[in-house]
């Protein structure tokens, strides 16, 4: 019995060692430093906010900057990281912050960042999130409940003790939002900017899944997922272009606090409308949004064919509710003709999954703008308000 236990112990150790060796990934690179396995190469096709350069020692130089800067003034680099294979002693070029990859744990600050991990089936890396408002993912909610994921507070009011308790290798941040990151910087944890939300096209935003993948060693999965997204999105976009010459007009938003917030003409939502075969009524160069008075918006949108609304209405949203919120809404043609396109974030995980499903969002809109093209489509995010 004594010897049997010894053999069993040795056998178990060998199994663990073998599993560890299988988990570790050996990446062979060519003369240009890029992986011989093309599925592991990250090359942004649509995203403008990050670039990747491969070195021969397996190090990747990743630079991140504002994708909304003008093409002629190709955004000054704000962040530069050298992704080094874990355990490697490779030297890092001057000006680059060293990050050993794959990381073991991280904190995410936004639903967009979370959507990347969800699409990669990589929740095990997440040890902290800002909150659970409008969060639908059952796996993350369970991890929060049992303590595997910490709620660290909202931007501008982070709980540093909870952040340290989560032991993250890195933290993904949105540096152009409300912030509060100066306090986190004092912890010495590496902050990684995720600027997918600033991209001006749906596919560019979705491609940040590749950015996240480089930090967790899931490049092949990310490339496969994104290739599928892009193929479906572009195929439907071309179908609309070829088969639907008529282009309805559309506007977006609601009146809040005396102002109407409308996304700009270069926003990724505006591009989504165009790809779905509709013309967005605002044609400016803003990639974010603008606050308009009712009269300004009405002068432009009064006769638009469709009206898109995204909100968190408590209960069943209706035309009566829309009228009660602002009686002047009755003046819009889209209201009178019952052409309101609606998504309730209390019922649909819009920000949680739509960023990595632009093909699905596009299909929802095409089925509304051009129902003859997708007669059997069932909307996941958008539907016509009844």
C-alpha positions as CSV (number, residue, x, y, z in Angstrom):
1,X,0.0,0.0,0.0
2,X,2.8,2.4,0.9
3,X,4.5,1.9,-2.6
4,X,1.1,2.1,-4.3
5,X,0.5,5.6,-2.8
6,X,4.0,6.7,-3.8
7,X,3.4,5.6,-7.4
8,X,0.0,7.3,-7.5
9,X,1.6,10.6,-6.2
10,X,4.3,10.5,-8.9
11,X,1.6,9.7,-11.5
12,X,-0.5,12.7,-10.5
13,X,2.6,15.0,-10.6
14,X,3.4,13.8,-14.1
15,X,-0.2,14.5,-15.2
16,X,-0.1,18.1,-13.8
17,X,3.3,18.7,-15.4
18,X,2.0,17.4,-18.7
19,X,-1.2,19.6,-18.5
20,X,1.0,22.7,-17.7
21,X,3.2,22.0,-20.8
22,X,0.1,21.6,-22.9
23,X,-1.3,24.9,-21.6
24,X,1.8,26.8,-22.5
25,X,1.9,27.9,-26.1
26,X,5.0,27.8,-28.2
27,X,4.9,30.4,-30.9
28,X,7.4,30.0,-33.8
29,X,8.2,33.2,-35.7
30,X,9.6,34.0,-39.1
31,X,12.3,36.4,-40.1
32,X,9.9,39.3,-39.9
33,X,9.0,38.4,-36.3
34,X,5.5,37.5,-37.2
35,X,4.1,34.1,-36.1
36,X,4.5,31.3,-38.7
37,X,0.9,30.3,-37.8
38,X,-1.1,32.9,-39.6
39,X,-4.1,32.4,-37.2
40,X,-2.0,34.0,-34.5
41,X,-1.2,37.2,-36.4
42,X,-3.0,40.3,-35.3
43,X,-3.4,42.8,-38.1
44,X,-6.1,45.5,-37.6
45,X,-8.1,45.9,-40.8
46,X,-10.7,48.4,-39.6
47,X,-9.7,49.7,-36.2
48,X,-7.6,52.8,-36.2
49,X,-6.9,53.0,-32.5
50,X,-4.2,50.4,-32.1
51,X,-1.2,49.1,-34.1
52,X,0.9,46.0,-33.7
53,X,4.6,45.4,-34.7
54,X,6.3,42.1,-34.2
55,X,9.9,41.6,-33.1
56,X,12.0,38.5,-33.7
57,X,12.2,37.6,-30.0
58,X,8.4,37.2,-29.8
59,X,7.9,40.7,-28.4
60,X,5.0,42.7,-29.8
61,X,5.0,46.4,-29.8
62,X,1.4,47.7,-29.3
63,X,0.7,51.4,-29.7
64,X,-2.7,52.9,-28.7
65,X,-4.0,56.3,-29.6
66,X,-7.2,58.2,-30.3
67,X,-8.9,56.8,-33.4
68,X,-10.9,60.0,-33.8
69,X,-7.9,62.1,-34.7
70,X,-7.6,63.5,-38.2
71,X,-6.0,61.3,-40.8
72,X,-3.4,64.0,-41.7
73,X,-2.3,64.3,-38.1
74,X,-2.1,60.7,-37.3
75,X,-2.8,60.9,-33.6
76,X,0.2,61.3,-31.4
77,X,0.9,58.0,-29.6
78,X,-0.5,58.1,-26.1
79,X,0.4,54.6,-24.9
80,X,3.0,52.2,-26.0
81,X,3.3,48.6,-24.6
82,X,5.8,45.8,-25.3
83,X,4.0,42.5,-24.9
84,X,6.6,40.0,-23.8
85,X,6.0,36.2,-23.5
86,X,5.7,35.3,-19.9
87,X,9.0,34.3,-18.4
88,X,11.0,35.7,-21.3
89,X,14.0,38.0,-20.6
90,X,13.7,39.8,-23.9
91,X,14.7,43.4,-23.8
92,X,12.0,46.1,-24.3
93,X,12.7,49.1,-26.5
94,X,12.9,52.5,-24.9
95,X,9.5,54.2,-24.5
96,X,7.5,51.0,-24.2
97,X,5.9,49.7,-21.0
98,X,6.6,46.0,-20.4
99,X,3.6,43.6,-20.0
100,X,4.1,39.9,-19.6
101,X,1.5,37.9,-21.5
102,X,-0.6,36.0,-21.3
103,X,-1.8,37.9,-18.3
104,X,-3.3,36.0,-15.4
105,X,-6.0,38.5,-14.3
106,X,-7.5,41.9,-15.1
107,X,-10.3,44.4,-14.3
108,X,-12.6,45.7,-17.0
109,X,-14.3,49.1,-16.8
110,X,-17.0,49.1,-19.5
111,X,-19.5,46.8,-21.1
112,X,-17.7,47.1,-24.4
113,X,-14.5,45.6,-22.7
114,X,-16.6,42.9,-21.1
115,X,-18.2,42.0,-24.4
116,X,-14.7,41.1,-25.8
117,X,-14.0,38.7,-23.0
118,X,-17.5,37.2,-23.3
119,X,-17.0,36.6,-27.0
120,X,-13.7,34.8,-26.3
121,X,-15.2,32.7,-23.5
122,X,-12.6,34.3,-21.2
123,X,-14.4,35.3,-18.1
124,X,-11.8,33.5,-15.9
125,X,-9.4,36.4,-16.5
126,X,-11.8,39.0,-15.1
127,X,-11.4,39.7,-11.4
128,X,-13.2,43.1,-11.2
129,X,-15.9,45.2,-12.9
130,X,-17.3,48.6,-12.1
131,X,-20.9,47.5,-11.4
132,X,-23.8,45.3,-12.4
133,X,-26.4,47.9,-13.6
134,X,-28.0,46.6,-16.8
135,X,-25.8,43.5,-16.6
136,X,-27.4,40.4,-18.0
137,X,-24.6,37.9,-18.3
138,X,-25.5,35.1,-15.8
139,X,-21.9,33.9,-15.5
140,X,-20.5,37.3,-14.5
141,X,-23.4,37.9,-12.1
142,X,-22.7,34.5,-10.5
143,X,-19.0,35.4,-10.2
144,X,-19.9,38.7,-8.5
145,X,-22.2,36.9,-6.1
146,X,-19.7,34.3,-5.1
147,X,-16.8,36.8,-4.8
148,X,-14.7,35.7,-7.8
149,X,-15.3,39.1,-9.4
150,X,-15.2,42.3,-7.3
151,X,-17.3,45.4,-7.9
152,X,-14.7,48.2,-7.7
153,X,-17.0,51.2,-7.9
154,X,-17.8,53.6,-10.8
155,X,-15.4,55.8,-12.8
156,X,-14.4,58.7,-10.7
157,X,-15.1,56.9,-7.5
158,X,-13.1,53.7,-7.5
159,X,-12.4,51.6,-4.3
160,X,-8.7,51.2,-4.4
161,X,-8.7,48.5,-1.6
162,X,-11.1,46.3,-3.7
163,X,-8.9,46.9,-6.8
164,X,-5.8,45.7,-4.9
165,X,-7.8,42.7,-3.4
166,X,-8.6,41.6,-7.0
167,X,-4.8,41.3,-7.7
168,X,-5.1,42.3,-11.4
169,X,-2.0,42.2,-13.7
170,X,-3.5,45.0,-15.8
171,X,-6.6,47.1,-15.8
172,X,-8.4,48.0,-19.0
173,X,-9.6,51.7,-18.9
174,X,-11.4,54.3,-20.9
175,X,-9.1,57.3,-20.5
176,X,-11.3,59.8,-22.2
177,X,-14.3,59.2,-19.9
178,X,-14.8,60.5,-16.4
179,X,-11.6,59.0,-15.2
180,X,-10.4,58.7,-11.6
181,X,-7.4,56.8,-12.8
182,X,-4.8,59.0,-11.1
183,X,-5.5,57.1,-7.8
184,X,-5.2,53.7,-9.5
185,X,-1.9,54.7,-11.1
186,X,-0.4,55.0,-7.6
187,X,-0.9,51.3,-7.1
188,X,1.6,50.6,-9.8
189,X,-0.9,48.4,-11.8
190,X,-0.5,48.8,-15.6
191,X,-3.4,50.6,-17.1
192,X,-4.3,49.6,-20.7
193,X,-6.6,52.0,-22.7
194,X,-9.4,50.3,-24.6
195,X,-10.6,52.8,-27.2
196,X,-13.0,50.7,-29.1
197,X,-15.9,53.0,-28.2
198,X,-14.2,55.8,-30.1
199,X,-14.0,54.0,-33.4
200,X,-16.2,55.4,-36.2
201,X,-17.5,52.2,-37.7
202,X,-19.1,49.1,-36.2
203,X,-16.5,46.7,-37.6
204,X,-13.7,48.9,-36.2
205,X,-15.3,48.8,-32.8
206,X,-15.7,45.0,-33.0
207,X,-12.1,44.5,-34.0
208,X,-10.9,45.5,-30.6
209,X,-11.6,41.9,-29.7
210,X,-8.2,41.2,-31.3
211,X,-6.6,43.8,-29.0
212,X,-7.9,42.1,-25.9
213,X,-6.9,38.7,-27.3
214,X,-3.2,39.7,-27.4
215,X,-3.2,40.1,-23.7
216,X,-4.7,36.7,-22.9
217,X,-3.3,34.5,-25.6
218,X,-6.5,34.1,-27.6
219,X,-5.4,35.5,-30.9
220,X,-6.5,32.6,-33.0
221,X,-10.0,32.6,-31.4
222,X,-10.3,36.4,-31.8
223,X,-9.3,36.3,-35.5
224,X,-11.8,33.5,-36.2
225,X,-14.6,35.3,-34.4
226,X,-13.9,38.6,-36.0
227,X,-13.5,37.1,-39.5
228,X,-17.0,35.6,-39.2
229,X,-18.4,38.9,-38.0
230,X,-16.9,40.9,-40.8
231,X,-17.9,38.3,-43.5
232,X,-21.6,38.4,-42.4
233,X,-21.7,42.1,-42.0
234,X,-20.1,42.9,-45.3
235,X,-22.2,40.3,-47.2
236,X,-25.4,41.9,-45.8
237,X,-24.2,45.4,-46.5
238,X,-23.5,44.5,-50.1
239,X,-26.9,42.8,-50.5
240,X,-28.6,46.0,-49.3
241,X,-26.5,48.1,-51.7
242,X,-27.3,45.9,-54.6
243,X,-31.0,45.2,-54.0
244,X,-32.5,48.2,-52.2
245,X,-32.0,51.5,-54.1
246,X,-34.5,53.3,-52.0
247,X,-33.0,54.8,-48.8
248,X,-35.3,55.9,-46.0
249,X,-34.2,58.6,-43.5
250,X,-33.7,58.1,-39.8
251,X,-32.9,60.1,-36.7
252,X,-32.0,59.0,-33.2
253,X,-32.4,60.0,-29.5
254,X,-34.9,61.6,-27.1
255,X,-35.4,64.9,-25.3
256,X,-33.8,64.9,-21.8
257,X,-33.5,67.9,-19.6
258,X,-34.5,70.3,-22.3
259,X,-31.9,69.0,-24.8
260,X,-31.8,66.4,-27.4
261,X,-28.5,64.4,-27.6
262,X,-27.9,63.2,-31.1
263,X,-24.9,61.2,-32.3
264,X,-22.7,62.8,-34.9
265,X,-22.6,62.1,-38.6
266,X,-19.3,60.1,-38.3
267,X,-20.4,58.1,-35.3
268,X,-20.4,54.3,-35.7
269,X,-24.2,54.3,-35.2
270,X,-24.5,56.7,-38.2
271,X,-22.4,54.4,-40.2
272,X,-24.5,51.4,-39.2
273,X,-27.6,53.2,-40.5
274,X,-25.9,53.9,-43.8
275,X,-24.8,50.3,-44.1
276,X,-28.3,49.2,-43.4
277,X,-29.5,51.2,-46.4
278,X,-30.8,54.4,-44.6
279,X,-29.7,58.0,-44.5
280,X,-29.0,59.5,-41.1
281,X,-30.3,63.0,-40.9
282,X,-27.2,64.5,-39.4
283,X,-24.3,64.9,-41.8
284,X,-21.6,66.7,-39.7
285,X,-18.2,65.4,-38.9
286,X,-18.7,64.7,-35.2
287,X,-17.8,61.2,-34.1
288,X,-19.3,61.6,-30.7
289,X,-22.6,63.5,-30.3
290,X,-24.1,67.0,-30.0
291,X,-26.8,68.5,-27.7
292,X,-29.5,70.1,-29.7
293,X,-32.6,72.1,-28.7
294,X,-35.9,70.6,-29.7
295,X,-36.5,73.2,-32.4
296,X,-33.1,72.5,-34.0
297,X,-33.7,68.7,-34.1
298,X,-37.3,69.1,-35.3
299,X,-36.2,71.3,-38.2
300,X,-34.1,68.5,-39.5
301,X,-36.0,65.4,-38.4
302,X,-39.7,66.3,-38.7
303,X,-40.2,64.3,-41.9
304,X,-37.7,61.5,-41.3
305,X,-39.1,58.1,-42.1
306,X,-37.8,56.3,-38.9
307,X,-36.9,57.2,-35.3
308,X,-34.4,55.1,-33.3
309,X,-34.7,55.1,-29.5
310,X,-32.5,53.3,-27.0
311,X,-33.4,53.7,-23.3
312,X,-34.0,51.9,-20.0
313,X,-37.7,52.4,-19.6
314,X,-39.1,50.7,-16.5
315,X,-41.9,48.6,-17.9
316,X,-43.3,48.3,-21.4
317,X,-42.4,51.3,-23.5
318,X,-45.1,52.5,-25.9
319,X,-46.2,55.4,-28.1
320,X,-48.3,56.7,-25.2
321,X,-45.2,56.7,-23.0
322,X,-43.2,58.5,-25.6
323,X,-46.0,61.1,-25.9
324,X,-46.2,61.5,-22.2
325,X,-42.5,62.2,-21.9
326,X,-42.7,65.0,-24.5
327,X,-46.1,66.0,-26.1
328,X,-44.3,67.6,-29.1
329,X,-43.1,64.1,-30.1
330,X,-46.4,63.7,-31.8
331,X,-45.3,66.2,-34.5
332,X,-42.7,63.8,-35.9
333,X,-43.7,61.9,-39.0
334,X,-42.0,58.8,-37.7
335,X,-44.2,59.0,-34.6
336,X,-47.4,59.4,-36.6
337,X,-46.6,56.6,-38.9
338,X,-45.5,54.2,-36.1
339,X,-42.0,53.9,-37.4
340,X,-40.1,54.1,-34.0
341,X,-37.2,51.6,-33.9
342,X,-36.8,50.6,-30.2
343,X,-34.4,48.8,-27.9
344,X,-35.0,48.6,-24.1
345,X,-31.7,48.1,-22.2
346,X,-33.6,46.7,-19.2
347,X,-34.7,43.8,-21.4
348,X,-31.8,43.5,-23.9
349,X,-28.1,43.3,-23.2
350,X,-27.4,46.0,-25.8
351,X,-24.0,47.4,-24.5
352,X,-23.0,44.0,-23.1
353,X,-23.1,42.1,-26.4
354,X,-24.0,44.3,-29.4
355,X,-20.5,45.7,-29.8
356,X,-19.3,42.2,-30.8
357,X,-22.4,41.4,-32.8
358,X,-22.6,44.3,-35.3
359,X,-23.7,41.8,-37.9
360,X,-26.8,41.0,-35.8
361,X,-27.5,44.7,-35.2
362,X,-27.2,45.4,-38.9
363,X,-29.6,42.6,-39.7
364,X,-32.2,44.0,-37.2
365,X,-32.0,47.4,-38.9
366,X,-32.1,46.0,-42.5
367,X,-35.2,43.9,-41.6
368,X,-36.9,47.2,-40.5
369,X,-35.7,49.5,-43.3
370,X,-35.9,46.9,-46.1
371,X,-38.2,44.0,-44.8
372,X,-38.3,42.4,-48.3
373,X,-34.6,41.5,-47.9
374,X,-35.0,39.6,-44.6
375,X,-38.6,38.6,-44.4
376,X,-38.1,35.9,-41.7
377,X,-35.7,37.8,-39.5
378,X,-36.4,38.1,-35.8
379,X,-34.9,41.1,-34.1
380,X,-32.5,40.5,-31.2
381,X,-31.8,44.2,-30.3
382,X,-34.2,46.3,-32.3
383,X,-37.8,46.1,-33.3
384,X,-40.5,48.4,-34.5
385,X,-42.4,49.8,-31.5
386,X,-46.0,48.6,-31.4
